[in-house]
Amino acid sequence: MSVAVHAFCRTRRTAYCALCSCLNSDQYTGRSALYPLQFRRYHSSEANWRPANQFAGAALPHPVARWLLDTGSLTAHLRRKSGGHFRVRVLSQQWGLPRLSERRLLDMGDREWGLIREVLLCCHGEPWVFARSVMPASSLTGHLRRLRRLDSRPLGHLLFTDRSMRRVPYEICRTAPGRLSEGVEVDEPLWGRRSCFLLRERPIMVSEIFLPAFQAWD
């Protein structure tokens, strides 16, 4: 464990040391972890996520609701819509403290770490969806430790091929113009959705913001 991380742990007198030992080296292989640590705890703003059933018909028009509330695999939909011209562009993958609303959704403590992954789902070389996933460290053990090393593989494919998977009902947001992530700026409101996937009762959160280039499937 690095001296900087160890000092960070000691000054807070928490159980970080045991966790950082897990984060900085893969306890199953002994190799260095693939992703860096992010110590930023507070975030300037979050989208106003609300349960989907709180949106009235006028607020969530039927043409939008038809694809926004679809419970199938978004990855599979995008692959079909693009005729196979689909890829994942990884923006960041790092250990960190999730946002407040994400911790609440995942039932995580204030000091629990997760693997935070932000990607663009691209069709025909153009970004269609911005996706952010939060995988609590406590979820990434045993059978699910393979999710620690996703690289550019789509998370959705792995989730939907796991027979134990069940999905919690969606939360919906309408984002304000601004920055979604480093290097991802939007100048118009966009629809987004998020939910928890439970794999063997261990939660993983996925949020998806549908970018201007997005084309709904038939």
Secondary structure as UniProt FT lines:
FT   HELIX           3..12
FT   HELIX           16..24
FT   TURN            27..29
FT   STRAND          50..51
FT   HELIX           52..54
FT   TURN            57..59
FT   HELIX           62..68
FT   HELIX           74..81
FT   TURN            82..84
FT   STRAND          86..96
FT   HELIX           100..106
FT   TURN            110..111
FT   STRAND          114..123
FT   TURN            124..125
FT   STRAND          126..136
FT   HELIX           137..139
FT   HELIX           142..149
FT   TURN            151..152
FT   HELIX           155..160
FT   TURN            163..164
FT   STRAND          166..167
FT   STRAND          171..175
FT   STRAND          178..181
FT   TURN            182..183
FT   STRAND          184..186
FT   STRAND          190..199
FT   TURN            200..201
FT   STRAND          202..210
FT   TURN            212..213
//
